[in-house]
């Protein structure tokens, strides 16, 4: 099965090798990124469930759990 043209294009490297200290203004740091991912994935999980996309919903739920765990661990370290 092949796709006919169109679709999204991937960036050449797929990864940004800049250090966290080199992040452009306005993009926030890792805490903001994890918070954004957690909130966004929660919406995607609901969308997948609504459309009965079981495997996709399961995988997104795993991403959500991982992001929530990272948030929990980061906030715990900050309290120490």
Buried (B, 14 or more C-beta within 10 A) or exposed (E): EEEEEEEEEEEEEEEEEEEEEEBEEEEEEEEEBBBEBBEBBBEBBEEBBEEEBEEBBEBBBEBBEBBBEBBEEEEEEEEE
